[in-house]
């Protein structure tokens, strides 16, 4: 749930910055889409050949990335809806 909320807030912030700068929102949220420490620990476990730890951190990385992506998708849908509603007015 925390990653979902964080992804939502990051995408919402990226959309606001993109509108202020008249630019695409992609450069603003691309760094927020990478789950940091769990990805590092997963890759470290893979290199160290510690497969149980790699599996555990891989699962945590996947869940974090899924939450971030879900939050971003919700924010993008709301931003798109607001653009469409503004266009009708």
C-alpha positions in Angstrom: 0.0 0.0 0.0 2.9 2.4 0.8 4.4 1.8 -2.7 1.0 2.4 -4.3 0.6 5.7 -2.5 4.2 6.7 -3.3 3.8 5.9 -7.0 0.5 7.8 -7.1 2.1 10.9 -5.4 5.2 10.7 -7.7 3.1 10.5 -10.8 0.8 13.3 -9.7 3.8 15.5 -8.9 5.3 14.6 -12.3 2.1 15.6 -14.1 2.0 19.0 -12.2 5.7 19.7 -13.1 5.0 18.7 -16.7 2.1 21.1 -17.0 4.2 23.9 -15.4 7.1 23.3 -17.8 5.0 22.4 -20.9 7.0 19.2 -21.2 6.4 15.5 -21.1 5.9 13.9 -17.6 8.2 11.0 -18.4 11.5 12.6 -17.3 10.0 13.7 -14.1 8.8 10.3 -12.8 11.3 8.0 -14.4 13.5 7.9 -11.3 10.6 7.3 -9.1 9.7 4.0 -10.9 12.8 2.2 -9.7 12.5 0.3 -6.4 15.8 1.1 -4.7 17.2 -1.0 -1.9 15.3 -4.2 -2.6 16.6 -4.2 -6.2 20.2 -3.7 -5.0 19.9 -6.5 -2.4 18.4 -8.8 -4.9 21.2 -8.3 -7.4 23.8 -8.5 -4.7 22.3 -11.9 -3.6 22.3 -13.1 -7.2 26.0 -12.2 -7.7 26.8 -13.8 -4.3 25.0 -17.0 -5.4 22.7 -16.8 -2.4 19.5 -18.0 -4.2 17.1 -18.0 -1.2 18.0 -14.4 -0.4 17.7 -13.5 -4.1 14.3 -15.1 -4.3 13.1 -13.2 -1.2 14.4 -9.8 -2.4 13.2 -10.5 -5.9 9.7 -11.0 -4.6 10.0 -7.8 -2.5 11.3 -5.9 -5.6 8.4 -7.2 -7.8 5.8 -6.2 -5.2 7.3 -2.8 -4.8 7.5 -2.2 -8.6 3.9 -3.4 -8.9 2.7 -1.0 -6.3 4.6 1.9 -7.8 3.2 1.1 -11.3 -0.3 0.8 -9.9 -0.1 4.1 -8.2 1.3 5.7 -11.4 -1.5 4.2 -13.5 -4.2 5.6 -11.2 -2.6 9.1 -11.3 -2.3 8.9 -15.1 -5.9 7.9 -15.5 -7.0 10.8 -13.3 -4.7 13.3 -15.2 -6.1 12.1 -18.5 -9.7 12.4 -17.2 -9.0 15.9 -16.0 -7.6 16.8 -19.5 -10.6 15.4 -21.2 -13.0 17.2 -18.9 -11.2 20.5 -19.3 -11.4 20.0 -23.1 -15.2 19.8 -22.9 -15.6 22.9 -20.9 
